[in-house]
Amino acid sequence: MKTTALAFLILALAACSQNPIIETNINRLAVQAILNPDLENQIISVSDAINIAQSDGITQPELDNPTSGAIVIVRSSTQEVRFSEISPGVYKDLAEKLHVAPLKTYTLEVRDPEGRIVTGRTTVPERPHFLTPQNESSFNELVDVNFEWQPSERIGFYLFGEVVPKCSRFNPEFSAFNQLRFLHETKTVIRFRQWLDCGFVDREVMNLRVFAVDSAAAAFVWPSLSGFGRGGQKASNIENGVGVFGSMVADSVKILIKKPVGE
């Protein structure tokens, strides 16, 4: 059930859309954060977007103006957590862990050294739960596998895919999550084939995961797929700035893929 901060960066980098055409040469704070209750710590990136028309929607590693010395606070009904800067422009809940829970609302406030203030708000979706297949069920290659899960509240859409080993030759640049489906419904059908694992042997185990993604993350990271962004443009929920303060939560199931007898 656990994922990592890298998983979100992979998902964000995999997204594609055109940047909005708006007035240039406007300096604004760019914030990116996706809360996830399965993370050990939450991460928030803050950058100075020198030219909004060129930098809106670009992920943190591609921006060369990280904002250091900002005050980054996330509040819920029970907590007020100040994030610590762990590297230029990257903040983490180290002094006090932020408790992220499904269906709970969180607000973000960022104040940079120049006194600029940006805010955001997200409600974590309800955690989806797989109804079928049962964990560790076995299926033959290229046979329909029906996946279904309980619906979640507060979602933009569901992201369904496979967690793959870091050493895998599949998607070698990232090797963490293979996006298979973007869905608004709560079921899908997929046929699987074994593929070579890190030891170059047939891999039987398939670790599948479905993410319930809130509307803010859906609109910013996958605008053309979510239907939230106009013409595929990234939609920001950061007040007085750009970027996203969203949330997502997942459920996992493991299945085994066998070669039919006689092959």
Salt bridges, closest charged atoms under 4 A:
ASP38 OD1 - ARG127 NH2 3.08
ASP48 OD1 - ARG116 NH1 3.28
GLU80 OE1 - ARG75 NE 2.92
GLU109 OE1 - ARG75 NH1 3.36
ASP112 OD2 - ARG116 NH2 2.76
GLU114 OE1 - ARG116 NE 3.76
GLU136 OE2 - LYS254 NZ 3.29
GLU141 OE1 - LYS259 NZ 3.44
ASP144 OD1 - ARG191 NE 2.61
GLU162 OE2 - ARG203 NH1 2.76
ASP202 OD2 - LYS259 NZ 3.93
GLU204 OE1 - LYS258 NZ 3.15
